[in-house]
Every structure is written in structure tokens, then in C-alpha cells.
């Protein structure tokens, strides 16, 4: 569906809503959905720098679903997701560790940018010749939608976005109506996430997993 078509439907209930406000609401909802479901996924390769403890992540990347450390195209293993708080609970010395990464966390920089943090920090840099070792991330990458864009094909029901826009619009005008639309939005979101999960589950029954034999330490 085109973003412009959704705008037309939203304005049926809120004729005074501007296009700019609509796009703000829609993109907030889009990012919220992308954090909870695999709407638009991508692969991001991290070029390693010896002893570098963090790496910048694009602002469009809103969730990391998994990561692997790759010695080569055929030798790789998964690294475990954790958090900065969990690492600190184990002791602050992890910030000085170097070696082969076994875990990763997400942090923020002094200016609020997202950072990928491998633990321990890699002690071997990515070769300019072979391109290895490196870390590969599987992410949700959600770009900002414009009025002339289309929603991804997997998002085939606009109820979540429509109800969400109405909720946000009425929050400063009629809190009671906003609360009603919020309930409808949450219900529509659950249905949409369920549909996306079912889509992924159906794929598991027909697609042979790639790299299953190699997803171990070698």
C-alpha cells in the first residue's frame, strides 16, 4: 500500500491532520513495529579494528536479531547477545578485555549514536585482502517513509498504522478517544506481528536453513 493512500484514509477521521504530522506519526509507528517484528531485515558486516571496543551502527538499524563471528565464508559461529548492564554486573574489567568476541551488546555514544559492542574487543583486525575476520549482523533496518513511498509487502493490513495515527492525533485533543484508539492499535499490532511470525514459520517448513552445518566454532 502507498503511504499516500494511508494518509487519505487517516484524514477521513482527522481531516485537519497535516501531511507532516501524519508522516511523523507513521514513522514512529513503523519503527515501533520494526523493533518487535522482522518487517525489513538486512545484513550488516562489521569491519574489525584491532582492540577497538565499539563500532557505529546506522541510525536506521533499530534492532539486532543476531550476530556471527566469521573467520571465513565457511568458518563462523554465533555470538551471544547481552547488555551493558549485565556485563557491568559481572565486573567492570570486561571493558579492558581483548580476544575473539563471544558476546555483544548495544550502547550509545556521547552524542546518542548507537554503538555495537563486541566482547571481548577483537584483537585481530579485518584483513584488507581476505575481508576476514568480521562480524555479521542480522538486523531490522527501517528507513524513514515519505508520502510517495510504499509499505513493505509483508505489511498487508494498515489497521495498526491507521489506529495508531488516530491515537496520536487525539492524545492532545480528546484523551478518552485516544485511549480507545490505543486499545484498537495494540490489538491490531498483535495481529500484525502474529501474521509476520506465521509468515516466517511457514518459510521454515519450505526453506533449507543456510549454513546449518557450519554454525559452530571451527
C-alpha positions, 0 to 999 in steps of 0.5 A: 500500500502507498503511504499516500493512500494511508494518509487519505484514509487517516484524514477521513477521521482527522481531516485537519491532520497535516501531511507532516504530522501524519508522516511523523506519526507513521514513522514512529509507528513503523519503527515501533513495529520494526523493533518487535517484528522482522518487517525489513531485515538486512545484513550488516558486516562489521569491519574489525579494528584491532582492540577497538571496543565499539563500532557505529551502527546506522541510525536506521538499524533499530534492532539486532536479531543476531550476530556471527563471528566469521573467520571465513565464508565457511568458518563462523559461529554465533555470538551471544547477545547481552547488555551493558548492564549485565556485563557491568554486573559481572565486573567492570574489567570486561571493558579492558578485555581483548580476544575473539568476541563471544558476546555483544551488546548495544550502547550509545555514544556521547552524542546518542549514536548507537554503538555495537559492542563486541566482547571481548574487543577483537584483537585481530583486525579485518584483513584488507585482502581476505575481508576476514575476520568480521562480524555479521549482523542480522538486523531490522533496518527501517528507513524513514517513509515519505508520502510517495513511498510504499509499505513493505509487502509483508505489511498487508493490513494498515489497521495498526498504522491507521489506529495508531495515527488516530491515537496520536492525533487525539492524545492532545485533543480528546484523551478518552478517544485516544485511549480507545484508539490505543486499545484498537492499535495494540490489538491490531499490532498483535495481529500484525506481528502474529501474521509476520511470525506465521509468515516466517514459520511457514518459510521454515517448513519450505526453506533449507536453513543456510549454513546449518552445518557450519554454525559452530566454532571451527 
